[in-house]
Amino acid sequence: MTRRPCRPAERATDREVVVVTAVLVAGSEKAAAHRLGLSHSTVKHHLANARSKVGAETTAQLVWILGPRLPEPEGLKVGE
């Protein structure tokens, strides 16, 4: 049985995607940590792990790569 290569966005865990989403919504790592009930260092750890897994050097690259897995912003309708 041959394994299909995994797309980079699929390498991040669901929890890592939740943390990235929280950083986007909250506007900062510290605010995301507060929102999720985590320490700032835990948020930084999740972001670093996700960047490493998907091959991103920055959080901006991470967001771009994970784009297909991130929820649609509220109030935005597809096709507008």
Secondary structure by P-SEA (a helix, b strand, c coil): cccccccccccccaaaaaaaaaaaaaccaaaaaaaacccaaaaaaaaaaaaaaaccccaaaaaaaacccccccccccccc
